[in-house]
Structure formats: C-alpha cells, structure tokens
Amino acid sequence: MWKQSDDSDFADDLALLFHKHQHMQEKTSELETISARVGLRIHPGKTKPLGINTANDGPIMLGGSELEEVETFTSYTWVAL
C-alpha cells in the first residue's frame, strides 16, 4: 500500500517548535550541521521561520543567510495513494 522513498535528497515541511527566539537560532544551526553530516542541505530561500507570540530578537540565520520570517504558513503537500 505505502511505498517508501529511496531518495532521501529532500525533506519537506519540517516543523520545529520553540519557546524562545534564541532556541530557534540554536536548533536551526544544529539541524544544519547534522544534516550536512549525512549529505543534506537546507535551502535558505525555502526555509521560513514563523514566530507566534514571541519577541523577535533579530533574524534567524542559516549558512550566513538571513531567513525571511513569515506571518502565515501554507503547505502544498501531495499524497499519492
């Protein structure tokens, strides 16, 4: 019924939840480092932080690039059965 993908070059719609802006930066950097170890890259142009009821203490950085913060989230996920 379900097919497992053998192509692990892409991972979409990953949501990371944090209570503080500082934790968001720390975990984003950690995720980037761990992903690189297994050959994955996070595209800064497709990565968008969304803060809800949090103080913005500055931009979230990824690979030296400032990430564009957004106010809403839309997922375009397709499921094939």
DRENTORKOL-3810 file (N, C-alpha, C; in nm, 4 decimals):
REM DRENTORKOL-3810
@n.u->0.0826; n.v->-0.1184; n.w->0.0000; ca.u->0.0000; ca.v->0.0000; ca.w->0.0000; c.u->0.0870; c.v->0.1247; c.w->0.0000
@n.u->0.1777; n.v->0.1390; n.w->0.0956; ca.u->0.2657; ca.v->0.2552; ca.w->0.1037; c.u->0.4006; c.v->0.2198; c.w->0.0470
@n.u->0.4548; n.v->0.3091; n.w->-0.0301; ca.u->0.5880; ca.v->0.2899; ca.w->-0.0847; c.u->0.6846; c.v->0.3799; c.w->-0.0100
@n.u->0.7971; n.v->0.3248; n.w->0.0275; ca.u->0.8990; ca.v->0.4032; ca.w->0.0955; c.u->0.9922; c.v->0.4613; c.w->-0.0088
@n.u->1.0201; n.v->0.5880; n.w->0.0029; ca.u->1.1090; ca.v->0.6555; ca.w->-0.0915; c.u->1.2539; c.v->0.6183; c.w->-0.0631
@n.u->1.3253; n.v->0.5816; n.w->-0.1683; ca.u->1.4678; ca.v->0.5536; ca.w->-0.1551; c.u->1.5503; c.v->0.6794; c.w->-0.1767
@n.u->1.4861; n.v->0.7858; n.w->-0.2212; ca.u->1.5552; ca.v->0.9112; ca.w->-0.2497; c.u->1.5427; c.v->1.0020; c.w->-0.1289
@n.u->1.6492; n.v->1.0137; n.w->-0.0512; ca.u->1.6444; ca.v->1.0962; ca.w->0.0696; c.u->1.7179; c.v->1.2289; c.w->0.0507
@n.u->1.7176; n.v->1.2800; n.w->-0.0739; ca.u->1.7826; ca.v->1.4076; ca.w->-0.1006; c.u->1.6989; c.v->1.5259; c.w->-0.0524
@n.u->1.5696; n.v->1.5040; n.w->-0.0318; ca.u->1.4801; ca.v->1.6128; ca.w->0.0036; c.u->1.3956; c.v->1.5753; c.w->0.1244
@n.u->1.3728; n.v->1.6693; n.w->0.2116; ca.u->1.2800; ca.v->1.6535; ca.w->0.3237; c.u->1.1981; c.v->1.7819; c.w->0.3297
@n.u->1.0672; n.v->1.7687; n.w->0.3183; ca.u->0.9808; ca.v->1.8861; ca.w->0.3123; c.u->0.8937; c.v->1.8983; c.w->0.4363
@n.u->0.8505; n.v->2.0203; n.w->0.4611; ca.u->0.7533; ca.v->2.0516; ca.w->0.5660; c.u->0.7962; c.v->2.0032; c.w->0.7037
@n.u->0.9139; n.v->2.0396; n.w->0.7419; ca.u->0.9633; ca.v->2.0087; ca.w->0.8757; c.u->0.9257; c.v->2.1249; c.w->0.9667
@n.u->0.8618; n.v->2.0950; n.w->1.0772; ca.u->0.8225; ca.v->2.1991; ca.w->1.1728; c.u->0.8994; c.v->2.1796; c.w->1.3025
@n.u->0.9679; n.v->2.2830; n.w->1.3448; ca.u->1.0403; ca.v->2.2821; ca.w->1.4713; c.u->0.9739; c.v->2.3839; c.w->1.5626
@n.u->0.9433; n.v->2.3438; n.w->1.6850; ca.u->0.8721; ca.v->2.4305; ca.w->1.7778; c.u->0.9641; c.v->2.4721; c.w->1.8917
@n.u->0.9614; n.v->2.6028; n.w->1.9235; ca.u->1.0484; ca.v->2.6569; ca.w->2.0274; c.u->0.9727; c.v->2.7578; c.w->2.1111
@n.u->1.0198; n.v->2.7750; n.w->2.2345; ca.u->0.9593; ca.v->2.8743; ca.w->2.3233; c.u->1.0311; c.v->3.0083; c.w->2.3164
@n.u->1.1571; n.v->3.0068; n.w->2.2736; ca.u->1.2344; ca.v->3.1300; ca.w->2.2705; c.u->1.3040; c.v->3.1458; c.w->2.1355
@n.u->1.3189; n.v->3.2711; n.w->2.0950; ca.u->1.3851; ca.v->3.3042; ca.w->1.9688; c.u->1.5278; c.v->3.2497; c.w->1.9663
@n.u->1.5972; n.v->3.2597; n.w->2.0772; ca.u->1.7352; ca.v->3.2110; ca.w->2.0862; c.u->1.7417; c.v->3.0611; c.w->2.0582
@n.u->1.6452; n.v->2.9853; n.w->2.1097; ca.u->1.6431; ca.v->2.8410; ca.w->2.0857; c.u->1.6208; c.v->2.8101; c.w->1.9386
@n.u->1.5406; n.v->2.8939; n.w->1.8708; ca.u->1.5153; ca.v->2.8741; ca.w->1.7290; c.u->1.6458; c.v->2.8852; c.w->1.6502
@n.u->1.7273; n.v->2.9840; n.w->1.6833; ca.u->1.8552; ca.v->3.0005; ca.w->1.6140; c.u->1.9490; c.v->2.8843; c.w->1.6451
@n.u->1.9567; n.v->2.8469; n.w->1.7722; ca.u->2.0458; ca.v->2.7374; ca.w->1.8121; c.u->2.0086; c.v->2.6071; c.w->1.7420
@n.u->1.8819; n.v->2.5721; n.w->1.7407; ca.u->1.8386; ca.v->2.4458; ca.w->1.6815; c.u->1.8442; c.v->2.4491; c.w->1.5291
@n.u->1.8222; n.v->2.5661; n.w->1.4694; ca.u->1.8362; ca.v->2.5783; ca.w->1.3244; c.u->1.9811; c.v->2.5529; c.w->1.2847
@n.u->2.0745; n.v->2.6083; n.w->1.3584; ca.u->2.2169; ca.v->2.5861; ca.w->1.3318; c.u->2.2548; c.v->2.4400; c.w->1.3540
@n.u->2.2025; n.v->2.3816; n.w->1.4602; ca.u->2.2313; ca.v->2.2411; ca.w->1.4893; c.u->2.1751; c.v->2.1500; c.w->1.3797
@n.u->2.0532; n.v->2.1780; n.w->1.3348; ca.u->1.9921; ca.v->2.0994; ca.w->1.2275; c.u->2.0739; c.v->2.1096; c.w->1.0990
@n.u->2.1235; n.v->2.2288; n.w->1.0692; ca.u->2.2064; ca.v->2.2485; ca.w->0.9508; c.u->2.3342; c.v->2.1641; c.w->0.9592
@n.u->2.3983; n.v->2.1630; n.w->1.0753; ca.u->2.5219; ca.v->2.0868; ca.w->1.0952; c.u->2.4975; c.v->1.9368; c.w->1.0830
@n.u->2.3945; n.v->1.8874; n.w->1.1491; ca.u->2.3645; ca.v->1.7442; ca.w->1.1460; c.u->2.3221; c.v->1.7009; c.w->1.0060
@n.u->2.2439; n.v->1.7821; n.w->0.9390; ca.u->2.2007; ca.v->1.7497; ca.w->0.8025; c.u->2.3202; c.v->1.7380; c.w->0.7089
@n.u->2.4151; n.v->1.8297; n.w->0.7233; ca.u->2.5340; ca.v->1.8284; ca.w->0.6370; c.u->2.6148; c.v->1.7005; c.w->0.6567
@n.u->2.6157; n.v->1.6465; n.w->0.7771; ca.u->2.6901; ca.v->1.5228; ca.w->0.8047; c.u->2.6390; c.v->1.4051; c.w->0.7229
@n.u->2.5101; n.v->1.4062; n.w->0.6910; ca.u->2.4523; ca.v->1.2955; ca.w->0.6140; c.u->2.4261; c.v->1.3347; c.w->0.4685
@n.u->2.4818; n.v->1.4486; n.w->0.4276; ca.u->2.4734; ca.v->1.4893; ca.w->0.2882; c.u->2.3503; c.v->1.5685; c.w->0.2492
@n.u->2.2776; n.v->1.6210; n.w->0.3464; ca.u->2.1590; ca.v->1.7025; ca.w->0.3164; c.u->2.1909; c.v->1.8495; c.w->0.3372
@n.u->2.1289; n.v->1.9329; n.w->0.2560; ca.u->2.1445; ca.v->2.0778; ca.w->0.2690; c.u->2.0077; c.v->2.1402; c.w->0.2909
@n.u->2.0036; n.v->2.2440; n.w->0.3700; ca.u->1.8801; ca.v->2.3188; ca.w->0.3930; c.u->1.8864; c.v->2.4434; c.w->0.3058
@n.u->1.7883; n.v->2.4624; n.w->0.2214; ca.u->1.7846; ca.v->2.5759; ca.w->0.1291; c.u->1.7363; c.v->2.7007; c.w->0.2032
@n.u->1.8228; n.v->2.8025; n.w->0.2184; ca.u->1.7819; ca.v->2.9221; ca.w->0.2933; c.u->1.6658; c.v->2.9971; c.w->0.2288
@n.u->1.6512; n.v->2.9885; n.w->0.0982; ca.u->1.5416; ca.v->3.0574; ca.w->0.0306; c.u->1.4072; c.v->2.9904; c.w->0.0505
@n.u->1.4094; n.v->2.8635; n.w->0.0904; ca.u->1.2847; ca.v->2.7897; ca.w->0.1116; c.u->1.2554; c.v->2.7662; c.w->0.2594
@n.u->1.3411; n.v->2.8167; n.w->0.3460; ca.u->1.3250; ca.v->2.7996; ca.w->0.4900; c.u->1.2733; c.v->2.9293; c.w->0.5491
@n.u->1.1565; n.v->2.9236; n.w->0.6123; ca.u->1.0911; ca.v->3.0448; ca.w->0.6600; c.u->1.0468; c.v->3.0281; c.w->0.8047
@n.u->1.1083; n.v->3.0990; n.w->0.8974; ca.u->1.0618; ca.v->3.0930; ca.w->1.0363; c.u->0.9287; c.v->3.1660; c.w->1.0535
@n.u->0.8460; n.v->3.1111; n.w->1.1408; ca.u->0.7160; ca.v->3.1688; ca.w->1.1730; c.u->0.7090; c.v->3.1812; c.w->1.3240
@n.u->0.7079; n.v->3.3030; n.w->1.3736; ca.u->0.7005; ca.v->3.3260; ca.w->1.5174; c.u->0.5583; c.v->3.3582; c.w->1.5585
@n.u->0.5107; n.v->3.2904; n.w->1.6614; ca.u->0.3765; ca.v->3.3146; ca.w->1.7133; c.u->0.3900; c.v->3.3510; c.w->1.8607
@n.u->0.3453; n.v->3.4689; n.w->1.8964; ca.u->0.3522; ca.v->3.5172; ca.w->2.0355; c.u->0.4952; c.v->3.5124; c.w->2.0905
@n.u->0.5924; n.v->3.5513; n.w->2.0089; ca.u->0.7313; ca.v->3.5554; ca.w->2.0539; c.u->0.7909; c.v->3.6911; c.w->2.0201
@n.u->0.8844; n.v->3.7337; n.w->2.1009; ca.u->0.9563; ca.v->3.8572; ca.w->2.0718; c.u->1.0619; c.v->3.8279; c.w->1.9662
@n.u->1.0728; n.v->3.9157; n.w->1.8690; ca.u->1.1728; ca.v->3.8985; ca.w->1.7646; c.u->1.3019; c.v->3.9652; c.w->1.8104
@n.u->1.4014; n.v->3.8826; n.w->1.8406; ca.u->1.5301; ca.v->3.9326; ca.w->1.8886; c.u->1.6325; c.v->3.9452; c.w->1.7770
@n.u->1.5873; n.v->3.9492; n.w->1.6547; ca.u->1.6772; ca.v->3.9576; ca.w->1.5400; c.u->1.6503; c.v->3.8453; c.w->1.4427
@n.u->1.7168; n.v->3.8485; n.w->1.3288; ca.u->1.6904; ca.v->3.7477; ca.w->1.2254; c.u->1.7462; c.v->3.6105; c.w->1.2626
@n.u->1.6828; n.v->3.5076; n.w->1.2101; ca.u->1.7356; ca.v->3.3717; ca.w->1.2197; c.u->1.8272; c.v->3.3533; c.w->1.0997
@n.u->1.9484; n.v->3.3059; n.w->1.1264; ca.u->2.0484; ca.v->3.2893; ca.w->1.0211; c.u->2.0646; c.v->3.1422; c.w->0.9863
@n.u->2.0911; n.v->3.1147; n.w->0.8584; ca.u->2.1166; ca.v->2.9798; ca.w->0.8108; c.u->2.2268; c.v->2.9873; c.w->0.7068
@n.u->2.3409; n.v->2.9302; n.w->0.7368; ca.u->2.4522; ca.v->2.9305; ca.w->0.6423; c.u->2.4974; c.v->3.0698; c.w->0.6039
@n.u->2.4897; n.v->3.1634; n.w->0.6965; ca.u->2.5301; ca.v->3.3003; ca.w->0.6680; c.u->2.4237; c.v->3.3850; c.w->0.6025
@n.u->2.3072; n.v->3.3255; n.w->0.5750; ca.u->2.1962; ca.v->3.3992; ca.w->0.5125; c.u->2.0870; c.v->3.4258; c.w->0.6151
@n.u->2.0295; n.v->3.5447; n.w->0.6073; ca.u->1.9184; ca.v->3.5812; ca.w->0.6945; c.u->1.7908; c.v->3.5197; c.w->0.6379
@n.u->1.7171; n.v->3.4457; n.w->0.7213; ca.u->1.5936; ca.v->3.3835; ca.w->0.6758; c.u->1.4784; c.v->3.4826; c.w->0.6782
@n.u->1.3942; n.v->3.4760; n.w->0.5780; ca.u->1.2755; ca.v->3.5618; ca.w->0.5702; c.u->1.1698; c.v->3.5083; c.w->0.6659
@n.u->1.1310; n.v->3.5896; n.w->0.7637; ca.u->1.0258; ca.v->3.5481; ca.w->0.8558; c.u->0.8898; c.v->3.5730; c.w->0.7922
@n.u->0.7954; n.v->3.4831; n.w->0.8173; ca.u->0.6613; ca.v->3.4922; ca.w->0.7606; c.u->0.5582; c.v->3.4995; c.w->0.8725
@n.u->0.4366; n.v->3.5409; n.w->0.8361; ca.u->0.3293; ca.v->3.5531; ca.w->0.9345; c.u->0.2254; c.v->3.4426; c.w->0.9214
@n.u->0.2272; n.v->3.3694; n.w->0.8099; ca.u->0.1340; ca.v->3.2587; ca.w->0.7891; c.u->0.2089; c.v->3.1413; c.w->0.7273
@n.u->0.1495; n.v->3.0232; n.w->0.7363; ca.u->0.2106; ca.v->2.9024; ca.w->0.6823; c.u->0.1109; c.v->2.8322; c.w->0.5917
@n.u->0.1560; n.v->2.7938; n.w->0.4740; ca.u->0.0753; ca.v->2.7161; ca.w->0.3812; c.u->0.1577; c.v->2.5976; c.w->0.3354
@n.u->0.0996; n.v->2.4793; n.w->0.3398; ca.u->0.1674; ca.v->2.3583; ca.w->0.2965; c.u->0.1082; c.v->2.3107; c.w->0.1653
@n.u->0.1919; n.v->2.2791; n.w->0.0707; ca.u->0.1475; ca.v->2.2252; ca.w->-0.0577; c.u->0.1950; c.v->2.0810; c.w->-0.0690
@n.u->0.1453; n.v->1.9966; n.w->0.0194; ca.u->0.1864; ca.v->1.8579; ca.w->0.0241; c.u->0.0884; c.v->1.7730; c.w->-0.0569
@n.u->0.1432; n.v->1.6884; n.w->-0.1418; ca.u->0.0626; ca.v->1.5978; ca.w->-0.2219; c.u->0.0792; c.v->1.4577; c.w->-0.1693
@n.u->-0.0281; n.v->1.3852; n.w->-0.1578; ca.u->-0.0244; ca.v->1.2468; ca.w->-0.1128; c.u->-0.0790; c.v->1.1598; c.w->-0.2251
@n.u->0.0001; n.v->1.0644; n.w->-0.2708; ca.u->-0.0447; ca.v->0.9725; ca.w->-0.3746; c.u->-0.0705; c.v->0.8364; c.w->-0.3126
@n.u->-0.1866; n.v->0.7847; n.w->-0.3364; ca.u->-0.2222; ca.v->0.6520; ca.w->-0.2840; c.u->-0.2190; c.v->0.5493; c.w->-0.3943
END
